[in-house]
Amino acid sequence: MLCVLLSSTGFATVPTFAKKLYAHETNAMGVMSVRFTLATLLMLAIRSIMVRNTPWPSLKNTAKLLLWGVCIMGISLTYFIAINDIDTGLAIVLFYANPLFIIVGSWIIWKKRPSKNVQMSLVLTMIGVFITVGQIGNASIGAVALVLLSAVLFTIYLLGLSHSLERTDVITSVVLVNAGGAISYWFLVVTSPGSLTSEFPHDSTAWLLIAGLVIFGTVTPILASFAGLKRVGPSTVSVLATFEPVIAIIAGVIFLGEDLTLNRVLGASFVIGALIALPVLEARTEVLASLGVTSP
């Protein structure tokens, strides 16, 4: 659970890094293609040190992990295109409907009914997310569709990846998923489909921001999320990941000068309360089960 929370914290910094980079005449295509390329190179260096004697996965498993990288490209690109034409609060609400998609998907596909603890925490976190985002502004239908598509792609990614990780170590998995994201982004850069132009970082400040985005917003959270996913499963990850908008709000207040409103404080309280309650209730359930006592 701590790994998932670390992951959410890291991913929550991405919007702040992105906005800072956009101020230096870059765009989503330029930033994301460089981001995943540098993350892949960094992870290759880490792998050569930490698990250099571990063989690479089979061609089939390698292809699967690369494809999940393509899925990450779809998730990030659709979301970052959408927020150009949509209120950020509405985008967060729509995207964080994905815990519902994930839990329902796990239930349908693997007949894995969520525990009462997970259900209760999910309800509290979703209430917190809706309160946190405050008033919802106007949004185009196309932008709403893109954010929902991003959430659906994230659901597919999380459900499928949890099975792929069973056959490959975490570090190698991160290398391949980042590589898949980088390859797919560079394919788009080279082919330049439609209006997807690329504006790359071109000054020293922008490259420092890219370095922070790669280390704190990409490699660290992906490693942490993979480690957490192998241990607690996609349903619990989807609940704990709702901590991300809380951290994103804090980062926005500190680094972007955004307002900290009452509804955001209340929403954050719901989310944090649910995050504290989940491990406590899960631990209580495990203790009762070990004693042969049925939890009410």
C-alpha positions as CSV (number, residue, x, y, z in Angstrom):
1,M,0.0,0.0,0.0
2,L,2.9,2.4,0.7
3,C,4.3,1.6,-2.7
4,V,1.0,2.6,-4.3
5,L,0.8,5.8,-2.3
6,L,4.4,6.6,-3.3
7,S,3.3,6.0,-6.9
8,S,0.3,8.2,-6.6
9,T,2.4,11.0,-5.1
10,G,4.9,10.8,-8.0
11,F,2.2,10.7,-10.7
12,A,0.5,13.7,-9.0
13,T,3.5,15.9,-9.8
14,V,3.1,15.3,-13.5
15,P,0.5,18.0,-14.2
16,T,2.7,20.6,-12.3
17,F,5.8,19.6,-14.3
18,A,3.7,19.7,-17.5
19,K,2.3,23.1,-16.9
20,K,5.8,24.5,-16.1
21,L,7.1,22.9,-19.3
22,Y,4.2,24.2,-21.4
23,A,5.3,27.7,-20.3
24,H,8.6,27.1,-22.0
25,E,6.9,26.6,-25.4
26,T,6.6,22.9,-25.4
27,N,3.5,20.7,-25.9
28,A,2.3,17.2,-24.9
29,M,3.8,15.3,-27.8
30,G,7.2,16.9,-27.4
31,V,7.3,16.5,-23.6
32,M,5.9,12.9,-23.4
33,S,8.1,11.5,-26.2
34,V,11.3,12.8,-24.4
35,R,9.9,11.8,-21.0
36,F,9.5,8.1,-21.9
37,T,12.7,7.9,-23.9
38,L,14.8,9.2,-21.0
39,A,12.9,7.0,-18.5
40,T,13.7,4.0,-20.7
41,L,17.4,4.8,-20.7
42,L,17.5,5.4,-17.0
43,M,15.7,2.2,-16.3
44,L,18.1,0.3,-18.6
45,A,21.0,1.7,-16.5
46,I,19.2,0.6,-13.2
47,R,18.6,-2.8,-14.6
48,S,22.2,-3.3,-15.6
49,I,23.2,-2.7,-12.0
50,M,20.4,-4.4,-10.0
51,V,19.3,-7.4,-12.1
52,R,21.9,-7.7,-14.7
53,N,22.1,-11.5,-14.3
54,T,18.3,-11.9,-14.7
55,P,17.4,-13.1,-18.2
56,W,15.1,-11.0,-20.4
57,P,11.5,-12.4,-20.6
58,S,10.3,-14.5,-23.5
59,L,9.5,-12.8,-26.8
60,K,5.8,-13.2,-26.1
61,N,6.0,-11.6,-22.7
62,T,8.3,-8.9,-24.0
63,A,5.7,-8.1,-26.7
64,K,2.9,-7.9,-24.2
65,L,4.8,-5.4,-22.0
66,L,5.7,-3.3,-25.0
67,L,2.0,-3.2,-25.9
68,W,1.2,-2.0,-22.4
69,G,3.6,0.8,-23.1
70,V,1.6,1.7,-26.2
71,C,-1.5,1.7,-23.9
72,I,0.3,4.2,-21.6
73,M,0.9,6.4,-24.6
74,G,-2.8,6.3,-25.3
75,I,-3.7,7.1,-21.7
76,S,-1.4,10.1,-21.4
77,L,-1.9,11.5,-24.9
78,T,-5.7,11.4,-24.7
79,Y,-5.7,13.0,-21.3
80,F,-3.2,15.7,-22.0
81,I,-4.9,16.7,-25.3
82,A,-8.3,16.8,-23.5
83,I,-7.2,19.2,-20.7
84,N,-6.6,21.8,-23.4
85,D,-10.4,22.0,-23.9
86,I,-11.9,21.0,-20.6
87,D,-12.1,22.2,-17.0
88,T,-9.4,20.5,-15.0
89,G,-11.9,19.6,-12.2
90,L,-14.2,17.8,-14.6
91,A,-11.3,16.0,-16.2
92,I,-10.2,14.7,-12.7
93,V,-13.8,13.6,-11.9
94,L,-14.1,11.8,-15.2
95,F,-10.7,10.1,-15.1
96,Y,-11.1,9.0,-11.5
97,A,-14.2,7.1,-12.5
98,N,-11.6,4.4,-13.4
99,P,-11.7,2.7,-10.0
100,L,-15.3,1.8,-10.7
101,F,-14.3,0.5,-14.1
102,I,-11.5,-1.5,-12.6
103,I,-13.5,-3.1,-9.8
104,V,-16.4,-3.9,-12.1
105,G,-14.0,-5.3,-14.7
106,S,-12.3,-7.5,-12.1
107,W,-15.7,-8.7,-11.0
108,I,-16.9,-9.5,-14.5
109,I,-13.6,-11.0,-16.0
110,W,-12.2,-12.9,-13.0
111,K,-15.3,-13.2,-10.8
112,K,-13.4,-11.4,-8.1
113,R,-15.9,-9.7,-5.9
114,P,-14.5,-6.7,-4.0
115,S,-14.4,-7.0,-0.3
116,K,-16.7,-4.9,1.9
117,N,-13.6,-3.0,3.1
118,V,-12.6,-2.1,-0.5
119,Q,-16.2,-1.2,-1.4
120,M,-16.5,1.1,1.6
121,S,-13.1,2.8,0.9
122,L,-14.0,3.2,-2.7
123,V,-17.3,5.0,-1.9
124,L,-15.5,7.3,0.5
125,T,-12.7,8.1,-1.9
126,M,-15.1,8.7,-4.8
127,I,-17.1,11.1,-2.6
128,G,-13.8,12.9,-1.7
129,V,-12.8,13.2,-5.4
130,F,-16.2,14.7,-6.3
131,I,-16.0,17.2,-3.5
132,T,-12.4,18.0,-4.1
133,V,-12.7,19.1,-7.7
134,G,-15.3,21.8,-6.8
135,Q,-17.5,23.4,-9.4
136,I,-17.4,21.9,-12.9
137,G,-16.9,24.2,-15.8
138,N,-18.1,23.8,-19.4
139,A,-16.5,21.2,-21.5
140,S,-16.8,20.1,-25.1
141,I,-18.2,16.7,-25.9
142,G,-15.0,15.7,-27.6
143,A,-12.9,16.5,-24.6
144,V,-15.2,14.6,-22.3
145,A,-15.0,11.6,-24.6
146,L,-11.2,11.8,-24.6
147,V,-10.9,11.8,-20.8
148,L,-13.4,8.9,-20.6
149,L,-11.3,7.0,-23.2
150,S,-8.2,7.7,-21.1
151,A,-10.0,6.2,-18.0
152,V,-11.1,3.2,-20.0
153,L,-7.6,2.6,-21.4
154,F,-6.2,2.9,-17.8
155,T,-8.6,0.3,-16.7
156,I,-7.6,-2.1,-19.5
157,Y,-3.9,-1.3,-18.7
158,L,-4.2,-2.0,-15.0
159,L,-6.2,-5.2,-15.3
160,G,-4.0,-6.7,-18.1
161,L,-0.7,-5.6,-16.6
162,S,-1.4,-7.3,-13.2
163,H,-1.2,-10.6,-15.1
164,S,1.8,-9.7,-17.2
165,L,3.8,-8.8,-14.1
166,E,3.4,-12.4,-12.7
167,R,6.0,-13.6,-15.3
168,T,8.5,-10.8,-15.3
169,D,10.5,-9.0,-12.6
170,V,9.5,-5.4,-11.7
171,I,12.5,-3.6,-13.1
172,T,12.5,-5.4,-16.4
173,S,8.8,-4.8,-16.7
174,V,9.3,-1.0,-16.2
175,V,12.0,-0.9,-18.8
176,L,9.8,-2.6,-21.4
177,V,6.6,-0.6,-20.6
178,N,8.5,2.7,-20.8
179,A,10.2,1.5,-24.1
180,G,6.7,0.7,-25.5
181,G,5.5,4.2,-24.6
182,A,8.6,5.9,-26.1
183,I,8.5,3.9,-29.3
184,S,4.8,4.6,-29.8
185,Y,5.3,8.4,-29.1
186,W,8.2,8.6,-31.5
187,F,6.1,6.8,-34.2
188,L,3.6,9.6,-33.8
189,V,6.3,12.3,-33.8
190,V,7.7,10.9,-37.1
191,T,4.4,10.4,-38.8
192,S,2.9,13.6,-37.4
193,P,-0.7,12.4,-37.9
194,G,-3.4,15.2,-38.2
195,S,-2.7,18.1,-35.9
196,L,-0.4,16.2,-33.5
197,T,2.6,18.5,-33.8
198,S,5.7,18.2,-31.5
199,E,7.3,21.1,-29.6
200,F,10.4,19.8,-27.7
201,P,12.2,21.4,-24.7
202,H,14.9,23.8,-26.0
203,D,16.3,25.7,-23.0
204,S,18.2,24.7,-19.8
205,T,15.2,25.3,-17.4
206,A,13.0,23.1,-19.6
207,W,15.5,20.3,-19.6
208,L,15.8,20.5,-15.7
209,L,12.0,20.2,-15.5
210,I,12.2,17.2,-17.9
211,A,14.8,15.6,-15.6
212,G,12.4,16.1,-12.6
213,L,9.5,14.7,-14.6
214,V,11.5,11.6,-15.6
215,I,12.9,10.9,-12.1
216,F,10.0,11.9,-9.8
217,G,7.0,11.7,-12.2
218,T,7.9,8.6,-14.2
219,V,10.5,6.2,-13.1
220,T,9.9,6.3,-9.3
221,P,6.1,6.1,-9.5
222,I,6.1,3.4,-12.2
223,L,8.5,1.3,-10.1
224,A,6.4,1.8,-7.0
225,S,3.1,1.1,-8.8
226,F,4.4,-2.1,-10.3
227,A,5.7,-3.3,-6.9
228,G,2.4,-2.5,-5.3
229,L,0.4,-4.1,-8.1
230,K,2.2,-7.4,-7.6
231,R,1.3,-7.4,-3.9
232,V,-2.2,-6.0,-3.5
233,G,-3.9,-6.4,-6.9
234,P,-5.7,-4.0,-9.2
235,S,-8.8,-3.3,-7.1
236,T,-6.9,-2.1,-4.1
237,V,-4.5,-0.1,-6.3
238,S,-7.5,1.6,-7.9
239,V,-8.7,2.8,-4.5
240,L,-5.4,3.9,-3.2
241,A,-4.6,5.7,-6.5
242,T,-7.4,8.2,-5.7
243,F,-4.9,9.8,-3.3
244,E,-3.3,11.3,-6.5
245,P,-5.7,14.2,-7.0
246,V,-5.2,15.2,-3.3
247,I,-1.4,15.5,-3.9
248,A,-2.0,17.2,-7.3
249,I,-4.1,19.9,-5.5
250,I,-1.3,20.4,-2.9
251,A,1.3,20.6,-5.6
252,G,-0.8,23.1,-7.5
253,V,-1.2,25.3,-4.5
254,I,2.5,25.3,-3.6
255,F,4.0,25.4,-7.1
256,L,1.4,27.0,-9.3
257,G,-0.3,29.4,-6.9
258,E,-3.7,27.8,-7.2
259,D,-6.4,28.4,-4.6
260,L,-7.0,26.0,-1.7
261,T,-10.8,26.1,-1.2
262,L,-12.9,24.6,1.5
263,N,-14.4,22.0,-0.8
264,R,-10.9,20.8,-1.7
265,V,-10.0,20.5,2.0
266,L,-13.2,18.5,2.7
267,G,-12.6,16.3,-0.3
268,A,-9.0,15.6,0.7
269,S,-10.2,14.7,4.2
270,F,-12.5,12.0,2.7
271,V,-9.8,10.6,0.6
272,I,-7.1,10.5,3.3
273,G,-9.7,9.1,5.8
274,A,-10.5,6.3,3.4
275,L,-6.8,5.6,2.9
276,I,-6.2,5.3,6.6
277,A,-9.3,3.1,7.1
278,L,-8.5,0.6,4.4
279,P,-5.3,-0.9,5.7
280,V,-6.7,-0.8,9.3
281,L,-9.8,-2.7,8.2
282,E,-7.9,-5.1,6.0
283,A,-5.5,-5.9,8.9
284,R,-8.4,-6.4,11.3
285,T,-10.1,-8.8,8.8
286,E,-6.8,-10.8,8.5
287,V,-6.4,-11.1,12.2
288,L,-10.1,-12.2,12.7
289,A,-9.7,-14.8,9.9
290,S,-6.5,-16.2,11.5
291,L,-8.5,-16.6,14.7
292,G,-11.4,-18.3,13.0
293,V,-13.7,-15.4,13.7
294,T,-16.1,-14.1,11.0
295,S,-15.9,-10.3,10.6
296,P,-19.3,-8.6,10.9
